[in-house]
Amino acid sequence: MAYYLDLFSPETYEAFTKSNRDISGFRVRQQNAASRIKVGDKLICYMTKLSRWIGVLEVISKWFKDDTPLFYERDDPFVIRFKIKPLAWLPKEKAIPMHDERVWRGLSFTRDYNQGYLHWSGKFRMSLNRLGEEDGQFLERLILAQAEGGDTFEVDEREYQKLIDHRVRRLDKTVTVSVPQDTEAEIRMTPPAEVRESIKVQALLANIGAQMGMHIWIPRSDRNNVLSEWKGEHGALLEDLPVS
C-alpha cells in the first residue's frame, strides 16, 4: 500500500463534494502516473489556493478512461479515473491548514524550515506524486482524527467564492463563469507588488510572441496573473514546456 497526492482546486473540491464521491478523476497527461496506482493505495487530498488538507480516499479499482461528464457539465477534463472509497472528506471549515503547527512540524519536507520557507510546494506541482510512507501515515491519521471532531478553521466566504467565480469581459457583455483552476501548483491569486512590473512584461512578451506565430509557455506560478494582463488571444498557450 502506498500514498499519493490528490490535488483539488476550490472548484473541483466543490464538484467532488456534490458528487457521489465514488470516483476520483485526473487529466489525460497523468495516465502514466495513474498506471502505477494499485488497489488499496490511498490518495491524500489537498486543496490548493486555500492550502488545506481535505480528505483520504482509498483506491478500489485500477484506472480506467471515461469521458462521461462527471465533475463538469460538459468537456470534463478529468477522464482518467479510479473508483474510490472516501475514508474521510472534510468540510472546508474543518480542513487542516498546511501552516498549522502540527502539520508543518510533522511533515518531512517542512519540519526543518521556518514557515516563511517558500519552496515546500515543489511536491505539490502535480497530482499522483508519491508521498513518503511516514508523511502519508501522518496525514492519514491527522485527517481521520479531524473527521471525528477536531478544530474548526475559519474561512472567509467572500474570498473563498472569489476563488471559484470569475468575471470575464467579452466584446458584447460581461459574464460570470466558473473557470477550472489548475490544481498542480500553489499559485498566488495576486502577485506581490514588487513583481507586478515583471508580470506586465511577461504579458507583453506573450502577446508579441503570439502575434508572431509562436507558442507561448508561462510558469505556473505566474500564469493566472500573466493571463489577467495579457490582452490578446490565448490560443498559443502551452500547458507544458517542451524539454527537447
C-alpha angles and dihedrals in degrees: 000000000000137000125236134183118249112192124204131183117215087261096051089042089058092046093050092045090055093046127080087267092227098110130055116194136200137185123272092251088065094061093107092051090047090055089066094057115100133198107273095032116126131229115215106206126217131180115221121212089029090049097216138135108240113173157337121243125188117215111232101172142035115261120277135181118242126158095189105132107258110143095027129035090239139358091028105189095197098085101137099085146179130195106238142182115220110229091179134358116180128208108240092254089058096041111116118246116235089228094054105126093238092055097041094050094039100056121082094223097052109027095086094053135068118248092259089068107121104192101066091097093071088098089055099062095101141017118249094038105147118248121213114257092246093052093043094051092045093052093044092054092046095049094044090051090049090053089058093055123300132144130322119232115201119239122200099230094201093052091043091053090053088062089060107033120058130181116226123192117219128182092255102036148337116263135183114232137175108241122200108242122222104251096192103085146025100257124183112229092214123033118233114263093250093061098040091100091051090052090054091048092050090050091050092049091047091053092048092048092049091051088052090055097255128140113244129217122187124188110257092235090062101030102099092046095045092048090053089057098038105096098186132077115296098208093111093059116124121214094206132030110242110237097197 
